[in-house]
Amino acid sequence: MWQALIRVRRGMAGALRSRPGVVASVAAAVFALDLFLPPLLLSVVRKPADYFTFNAWLPSLPAYLLRDNVSIQQKLEFIPNLALFWFSADSPFGGVDWGFAVTVADLFRVLLLSLLFGLYFALVFHNRDLTPAGGARASFGRSGGVSGALASVLGVSTGGCTVVGCGAPMLPVVGLAFVGLSSGTLVVLAELSRVSTLVVFAAVAAGVAYLAWRAGGAATSLQ
């Protein structure tokens, strides 16, 4: 078990050294897509966004964390759900037509998923560099690229997002355009979002572990 972990770590380190640009560019692209695709989709399908702001309470966060009269449990329950910024569009009938907020938990989820995808694609290219030229190398590159692309689409399509005034706290990105659905349907979509997000994380993490294990073994054999 320990040897396998060392091999995986060796593979990850090799990919980071050989393809740092791939890690950075893919992670940045996934990060931007996950954060800005929902309000863009809503702006096109429903009504253009006309308001954006950061949470004005954020400067008070350090003082809140240092308060002695608030328990650690309360802080741990509050911080993940703290909205950092949001987009919205006013309704012609008054109120908000739609809103999209990013919480602390959302930001960490998107950041982690972005880094996983960046590492995944870096490992795909790193493995191709370590694999001898020929059919096996070409086949590996195609299969890795296709599986990564499919996982990326699934992740963007089902990532949980906070939506204002939709009748459900969490919705998949694709479901954001259909906030006029019944509350029961929205609850089903919300639950599907949570489950699918966990599946995506597990699938990408497993892919990273396998590719790193393979790269670590190939690097050892070349030494």
C-alpha positions as CSV (number, residue, x, y, z in Angstrom):
1,M,0.0,0.0,0.0
2,W,2.8,2.4,1.0
3,Q,4.7,1.6,-2.2
4,A,1.6,2.4,-4.3
5,L,1.1,5.7,-2.6
6,I,4.8,6.6,-3.3
7,R,4.3,5.6,-6.9
8,V,1.2,7.8,-7.2
9,R,3.0,10.7,-5.6
10,R,5.9,10.3,-8.0
11,G,3.6,10.3,-10.9
12,M,1.8,13.5,-9.8
13,A,5.1,15.3,-9.1
14,G,6.4,14.3,-12.6
15,A,3.3,15.6,-14.2
16,L,3.5,18.9,-12.3
17,R,7.1,19.4,-13.3
18,S,6.6,18.5,-16.9
19,R,3.3,20.2,-17.6
20,P,2.8,23.1,-15.2
21,G,1.2,25.2,-18.0
22,V,-1.4,22.5,-18.7
23,V,-2.4,22.4,-15.0
24,A,-2.7,26.2,-14.7
25,S,-4.6,26.7,-18.0
26,V,-7.1,23.8,-17.5
27,A,-7.7,24.7,-13.9
28,A,-8.3,28.4,-14.8
29,A,-10.7,27.4,-17.6
30,V,-12.7,25.1,-15.5
31,F,-12.8,27.5,-12.6
32,A,-14.0,30.4,-14.8
33,L,-16.5,28.1,-16.6
34,D,-18.0,26.8,-13.3
35,L,-18.4,30.3,-11.9
36,F,-19.5,32.3,-14.9
37,L,-21.5,29.9,-17.0
38,P,-24.6,29.9,-14.8
39,P,-25.2,33.7,-14.9
40,L,-24.3,33.7,-18.6
41,L,-26.8,30.9,-19.2
42,L,-29.5,32.7,-17.2
43,S,-28.8,35.9,-19.0
44,V,-29.4,34.3,-22.3
45,V,-32.3,32.0,-21.5
46,R,-34.2,34.2,-19.0
47,K,-33.2,37.9,-18.5
48,P,-29.9,39.7,-18.8
49,A,-28.1,40.2,-15.5
50,D,-28.3,43.8,-14.4
51,Y,-26.6,43.6,-10.9
52,F,-23.4,42.2,-9.5
53,T,-21.9,42.7,-6.0
54,F,-19.6,41.3,-3.4
55,N,-21.1,40.7,0.0
56,A,-20.7,43.9,1.9
57,W,-20.4,42.0,5.2
58,L,-17.1,40.3,4.2
59,P,-14.9,42.9,5.9
60,S,-16.5,42.0,9.2
61,L,-15.7,38.3,8.8
62,P,-12.3,38.4,10.7
63,A,-14.0,40.1,13.7
64,Y,-16.8,37.5,13.6
65,L,-14.2,34.6,13.6
66,L,-12.5,36.1,16.7
67,R,-15.8,36.6,18.7
68,D,-15.8,34.6,21.9
69,N,-19.6,34.6,22.3
70,V,-20.0,32.5,19.1
71,S,-19.2,28.8,19.4
72,I,-16.9,27.1,17.0
73,Q,-19.8,24.9,15.9
74,Q,-21.8,27.9,14.9
75,K,-18.9,29.4,13.0
76,L,-18.3,26.1,11.2
77,E,-22.0,26.0,10.2
78,F,-22.1,29.6,9.1
79,I,-18.9,30.0,7.1
80,P,-19.6,27.4,4.3
81,N,-22.9,29.0,3.5
82,L,-21.6,32.6,3.5
83,A,-22.3,34.2,0.1
84,L,-19.2,35.8,-1.3
85,F,-20.7,37.5,-4.4
86,W,-23.8,37.2,-6.6
87,F,-25.4,38.1,-9.9
88,S,-29.1,38.9,-10.3
89,A,-31.6,40.3,-12.7
90,D,-34.6,42.3,-11.6
91,S,-38.1,41.2,-12.5
92,P,-40.3,43.6,-14.5
93,F,-43.1,42.7,-11.9
94,G,-40.9,43.6,-9.0
95,G,-38.4,41.7,-7.0
96,V,-35.8,39.4,-8.4
97,D,-36.3,37.4,-11.6
98,W,-33.2,35.2,-10.9
99,G,-30.1,35.3,-8.8
100,F,-26.9,33.3,-8.7
101,A,-24.7,33.4,-5.6
102,V,-21.4,31.8,-4.9
103,T,-20.8,30.7,-1.3
104,V,-17.5,29.8,0.5
105,A,-18.4,26.1,0.0
106,D,-19.1,26.7,-3.7
107,L,-15.8,28.4,-4.2
108,F,-13.8,25.6,-2.5
109,R,-15.7,23.0,-4.4
110,V,-15.0,24.7,-7.8
111,L,-11.4,25.3,-6.9
112,L,-10.8,21.7,-5.9
113,L,-12.5,20.4,-9.0
114,S,-10.5,22.8,-11.2
115,L,-7.2,21.6,-9.7
116,L,-8.2,18.0,-10.2
117,F,-9.0,18.6,-13.9
118,G,-5.8,20.5,-14.3
119,L,-3.8,17.6,-12.8
120,Y,-5.8,15.1,-14.8
121,F,-5.0,16.6,-18.1
122,A,-1.3,17.1,-17.1
123,L,-1.1,13.4,-16.3
124,V,-2.7,12.5,-19.6
125,F,0.1,14.4,-21.5
126,H,2.8,13.2,-19.1
127,N,1.8,9.6,-19.7
128,R,1.9,10.2,-23.4
129,D,5.4,11.5,-23.1
130,L,6.5,8.5,-21.1
131,T,4.8,5.9,-23.4
132,P,6.7,4.7,-26.4
133,A,5.5,6.1,-29.7
134,G,3.0,3.9,-31.5
135,G,-0.5,2.6,-31.3
136,A,-0.6,2.3,-27.5
137,R,0.4,5.9,-27.0
138,A,-2.1,7.3,-29.5
139,S,-4.9,5.1,-28.1
140,F,-4.1,6.2,-24.5
141,G,-4.1,9.9,-25.5
142,R,-7.5,9.6,-27.2
143,S,-9.1,7.6,-24.5
144,G,-7.8,9.9,-21.8
145,G,-8.8,13.1,-23.6
146,V,-12.3,11.8,-24.3
147,S,-12.9,10.6,-20.7
148,G,-11.6,14.0,-19.4
149,A,-13.9,15.9,-21.7
150,L,-16.9,13.9,-20.8
151,A,-16.2,14.3,-17.1
152,S,-15.7,18.1,-17.6
153,V,-19.1,18.4,-19.3
154,L,-20.8,16.4,-16.6
155,G,-19.1,18.4,-13.9
156,V,-20.2,21.8,-15.3
157,S,-23.7,20.5,-16.0
158,T,-24.4,19.2,-12.6
159,G,-22.3,21.3,-10.2
160,G,-24.4,22.6,-7.3
161,C,-25.2,26.4,-7.4
162,T,-27.1,28.6,-5.0
163,V,-30.1,30.2,-6.7
164,V,-32.2,33.1,-5.4
165,G,-35.9,32.8,-5.3
166,C,-36.2,29.5,-7.2
167,G,-37.8,27.4,-4.4
168,A,-34.8,25.1,-3.9
169,P,-31.4,25.9,-2.4
170,M,-29.3,24.1,-4.9
171,L,-29.7,23.4,-8.6
172,P,-27.6,21.9,-11.4
173,V,-26.3,24.5,-13.8
174,V,-28.5,23.2,-16.7
175,G,-31.5,23.4,-14.4
176,L,-31.0,27.1,-13.7
177,A,-32.8,27.9,-16.9
178,F,-36.0,26.2,-15.7
179,V,-36.7,27.9,-12.4
180,G,-40.3,28.1,-13.3
181,L,-40.7,24.3,-12.7
182,S,-42.7,23.0,-9.8
183,S,-41.0,23.0,-6.4
184,G,-41.1,19.2,-6.3
185,T,-39.2,19.0,-9.6
186,L,-36.6,21.6,-8.3
187,V,-36.0,19.5,-5.2
188,V,-35.4,16.4,-7.4
189,L,-33.0,18.4,-9.6
190,A,-31.2,19.7,-6.4
191,E,-30.7,16.2,-5.1
192,L,-29.5,15.0,-8.5
193,S,-27.0,17.9,-8.4
194,R,-25.6,16.8,-5.1
195,V,-25.3,13.2,-6.1
196,S,-23.8,13.9,-9.5
197,T,-21.3,16.3,-8.1
198,L,-20.0,13.6,-5.7
199,V,-19.9,11.2,-8.6
200,V,-17.8,13.6,-10.7
201,F,-15.4,14.3,-7.9
202,A,-15.0,10.5,-7.3
203,A,-14.5,9.8,-11.0
204,V,-12.0,12.5,-11.6
205,A,-10.1,11.7,-8.4
206,A,-10.0,8.0,-9.4
207,G,-8.7,9.0,-12.9
208,V,-6.0,11.2,-11.4
209,A,-4.9,8.3,-9.0
210,Y,-4.8,5.8,-11.8
211,L,-2.9,8.0,-14.2
212,A,-0.4,9.1,-11.5
213,W,0.1,5.4,-10.6
214,R,0.8,4.6,-14.2
215,A,3.1,7.6,-14.7
216,G,5.0,6.7,-11.5
217,G,5.6,3.2,-12.7
218,A,6.7,4.3,-16.2
219,A,9.1,6.9,-14.7
220,T,10.7,4.2,-12.6
221,S,11.1,1.8,-15.5
222,L,12.9,4.6,-17.5
223,Q,15.5,5.3,-14.8
